[in-house]
Amino acid sequence: MTASKSFLRELDEAVLRGTAESREKALWYATDMLMVGRYTDEEIWTFGDVIGRLADAIEIAARARLARRLADTARAPVNVVKKLAFDDSIDVAGPILQNSEQLDAKTLISNIRTKSQPHLLAISKRKSIPSVVTDELVTRGNREVLSSVVANDGASFSDFGFLHTIHRSADDSILAESLGLRKDIPRPMFQQLIAKASADVRRKLAQERPDLVGEIQPSVIEATGALQSKFGPATEKYFTAKRVVTARHQLGELNETLILDYARTHKIEETTVGLALMCSLQFTAVERALADPEMTLILAKAKKFEWETAMALLFLGAREGRIKASALEGMKDEFARLNAKTCREVLSFYQSRKHAASEPFDRRRLPQLHSI
């Protein structure tokens, strides 16, 4: 203990009085001693303070060499590691950002928000990336960063991360294909990706991900053709329902309780018109959403409906009005897991497409609702 303190004092004097050459020699000597010695956390921190000040006084090439040496060292002084991670030179920061396990999520997020795209690219290549860091990368990163993190199997994606990346992949077939190949992409997100993808990407993903494409093909891929409506807006029942429900909406009486009542009494047109008004969506969009259990759950969660209401909507859209008990239990669990904020973001996004200037309604856009 005493010897190490004495050694560190000598190093400290080298920082204050030494030449540039002697400081660099002192840096490597201190680093070597740190690597082979057994020191307390307090001593390691003191080493870090000295090494950090030595690093400030040396050239970029020497700092880059130091970064490469400390990047894979579990006992590297965290104060030095963080200093190097925020170096403006990517030659210095890169090895630390990509490899050091000393950097926590908070530090990585701060780096993403304040440093350059090459810094973000280095972070996107880390062996393991928590979802809170991935969220920042997909929001702030350029195309190269986005492609890198999507291709990284060690990166965890939140619902928001998947949703945002899907939006950004709209005009990038390579990114869309890479995203579709991720083994952790949830089925709802995959369905939305397929709905937005080009025909070529859909064809490739159909070959690469038969486990997902096979399940969603009726509701997405075949939806690009003419889909016959179950009850449609061209019937007398529809016009009657629209008039009645719109009137109640104008009186402020359209709420979850009324939707539940409509659904329980199998008033399909009234339920659909009511949801369309509450969600600010096209009638046909809600019509198709009710035909898909997961879409139904997303709309219900976005509007903060209780499970009782969501269940009534599920039975309304079910074939012959029947759902197996085991399937219903699974839907209840899924409804509980759905992220309400993300569901509202999906609903908001689809609403914005509805109101886009001079853009005709396209049935193929409906699966964009299918996200959590």
N, C-alpha and C positions, 0 to 999 in steps of 0.2 A: 504494500500500500504506500509506504513512505517512498520507496524507490520509484514507483510509477508517478507519484506526485512530483518528485524531483525531476524526473525525465520530462514531464509535461511543462514544468517551469522553464526548463532549458529550451524546449521547443518554442515556448511563448517568447522568450528572448530572441530567438532566431527570427521570429516574425517581425519583431520591432527593430532589430539592428542588422539583420542579414542582407546580403545582396540578392538580386533576382535569382542568381544561380544557386546560392546557398539555400534560399527559401524553397526552391524546387527540390533540392536534395533532401531538405528537411521534410518536405511533404511526403516523398516516397518512403523515407525512413519511418515517419510516423505511421504511414499506412501499413507498411510491413509489420511494424510492432503491433498494430491493432489487430492484424490478421492472425498472428501467431500467439498473441497473449491471451490471458484470461482476466478480464477486467469486470468490475462492477458496472451497473448501468450508469452510475454517476460518473465513473471514470471514462466510460465510452462517450458520454455526452461531452465531457471536457475534451477528449480527443477530437470530437466533432467540431467543437468551437475552434480549436487550434487549426485543424485541417481546413475548416471553412475559411478562416482568415488567410491561410496559406494559398488556398485555391483562388481567392480574390486577387492575389498578387501575381498569378502566373498566366501564361498565354492560353488561348482557347484550346490549342492542341493538347496541352498538358491537362487541362480540365476535362477534356474529352477522354483522355486516357484514364484519369481518376474515376470518371463516371462509369466507364466500362468495367473497371476493377470492382467498384462498389455495388454495381447493379445486381449482381447475383449473390451478394454477401448478406446473410440473414442478420448478422450482428453489426452491420454498418450503422454508424451514427445517424439517427433519423434527421437531425438538424442539418447535416451535410447533404444527405439524400434529397431533402426538400429544397435546399438551396440550388443543387444541381438540376433538379427537375424544373425549376423556374428560370433556368439560364436561357437567355435569348437565343443562343446558338443551339440549333437542333442537334449538332454533333455532340454537344455536352448533355443536353436534356434527354435526347432520344433513348439512349440505353437505359437510363433510369426509369423513364416513363413506360417503356415497354416491358422491362424485366423486374424492377425492384418490387418486392413484396412489402416494403416498408411504407409504401404510399397507401393511405386509406381512401375511402370513397370521397370524403369531404375535400381532401387535398386534390384529388384527380378532377373533381368538379370545378374547383377554383382554377385549376390549370386550364381546363377547357374553356372557361369563361374569359380568361385573360390573355392566353397565349395564341400562337399562330396555328394555322392549319397543319403544318408538319408536326407540331406538338400533338394535335388531336389524332393525327394518323398513327403516331407512335403508341398512343393510348389504345387505339382501336385494335392493336395487335397483341395486347396483353393476353397472357394465358387464361386469365379469368377476369371477367368484367361484370360487376353487379348491375342490375337493371337501372338503378338510379343514375349510374354513369352512362350507360347505353342511351338513356333518354336524352342526356345532354349531347352526346355525340351525334345522334340522328337529327337533333334539332339544329345544332350549330355547325356540324361538319359539312364540308363540300362533298362533291360526288365521289371523290377518291376515298374519303373517310367513310362515307356511308357504305360504299361497296366493300370496304375492308372489314367493317364491324359486322355486316350481314354475313360475310363469308367466315367469320370467326365463330367456331363451334363453342368456344369458351365464353362467349358473350351471352348474358341473359337479357331477354327482352320482356318488358312489361306490356300490358295491353296498349298503353299509350305509344310505346316504342314501335310496336308492330303497326298500329294504325297510322302513325306519322310516316313511317317508312313506306307503307303502301301508297299513301298520298304522293310521296316524292318519287315513287317509281312509275308514275303514270306515263311518262314519256321516255322511260329507260327500260327497254326490254331485257337487257342483261341483268340489271338490278332486280327486276321483277322475277326473273327466272331464278336467280340466286336466292331471293327471299322465299320463293315457293319451295325450294329444296331443303330449307331448314327443317330439321326433324321436330323442333319444338313449336312450330307455328300451329296455333289452335285451328280447328276446323272452321270456325266462323271467320277468322282472319283470312284463311286460305280461300274461302268462298268469296270474300270481298276482293281479294287479289285477282282471282280468276275473272270476276265480273269486270274488272277494270283493265285486264291485260289484253294485249293484241291477240289475234287469232293464232299467230305463230307461237307466242308464249304459251297460250292455252294448250296448243297441240303438244308442245314439248313437255309441259308439266303433266299432261294427261299420261304421257309415257313414263315419266320419272316418278310420279306420285299417284299410282293407281289406287292406293289405300285411301286417299282423300277425294280424288276426282270421281271415283266410282260412286261415292256417297252423294256428291252434290250435283252430279251431272244433270239430273232432271230439273233442278231449280236454277241452275246457272247456265251451263253450256247450251242445253236445249232451249233455254229462255231466249236465246238470240233469234229463234224463229218465232212463228206466230203461236202464242199461247192462248188457248181458249179460256175465257173468264168463267168462273163458277156461277156468278150471278150478274156481274157487270153493271155499268152505269147506263145501259141502254134500255132498262126495263122500267115498267110503270112503278113497280115496288121501289126502285131506287129513287125516282123523282119524288114519290110520296114521302119516303124516309128523309130525303134531303130537306124537303120543305119543313117537316115536323121537327127534326133534330136541329136544323139551323135556327128555327124560331126559339127553341129552348136554349140554344147557345147564346142567342142575343139577349135572352132574359137572365143569363148568368146561371142557368140551371144545369149546364153540361159539366159533369164532374165524374169522378171515379165511380161513385155510387150508381149513377145513371148508366154508365157503361156496364157495370156488373149486372144491373137489372136487365139490360138489353141482351147481354150474353147468356144469362141464365134462362131467359125465355126464348132463346134461339132466334132473336130478331137480328138476322145477319146484316141486312142493309143498314138498319139503325146503328148497330155496333160499328160498322165500317165507316159510315158517314161521321159518327161521333168521334171516332179515333182520328179520322182525317182532319177534322176541325181542331181537335185538341193538339195534334202533332204538327199542324200546318203542312200536311202532305197531300199529294194527289190521292183521290179515292182508290185508283187502281194500284197505287203503291201499297196502301194499307190492306187492300184486298189480297194481294199476293203475300204480304207479310203474315197475314192470318193463316195462310195455307202452309206456312213453314213454322214448326214449333220454336226453333231457335230465334227466328225473326220476331215471333210473337213475344217471347221472353224479353228480347232487347227493347221493344217498344214499351212493354209494361214497366221494365226497370227504368227506362229513360223518363217515364212519367211518374215514377215513384209509387206505382200501384202496389197493393198488397198481393201476397201469393194467392189469396182467394180469387182476386180479380184475374190475375194471370192464368190461373187454372181454368176459370170459366171461359176465357178466350181460347185456351188450348183445346178444350172440348168442342168449342164452336167451330174451330177449323179442322178438327180431326175427321178422318174418314168414318162415315156412319156414326159420328159423335162418340166414338169409343177410343179409349187409351188403356193399355195394359197397366196394371197396378205398379209393376216393376219399372216400366218406362216413365210413369208419372212421378214416381219417387226420384228417379234420376233427373227429371226435369226440375223438380223442386230443389234438388241440390245444386243444379246448374244455375237456377235463378238466384239462389243465395250467394253464389260465388261471383256472379256478374258484377262488374265495376260500374256503378251508376254514373260516375263522371264520364267514363269513356262512352257509355251508351248515349249520354246526352250529346257528347261531341259528334258521334256518328249521326245522330238525329239532326243536329245543327248543320253538319256538312251536307246531308241530303236535302235539307230545307234550302240551303244556299244554291244547290243545283236546280231545285225547282224554280227558284226565282231568277235564275240566270237569264240575262237579256236575250231574247229571240231564240232561246234554246228549246226545241220541242221535247215533250216528254218521251223518254226512251225507257221501255220496260227493262232493258238490259242493265239499267243503273240501279234497279231495286235492290239487288244483293248487297249494295253498299251499306244498307241498314244492318247487315249481319255481322256485327262486331261486338266485342266486349271490352 
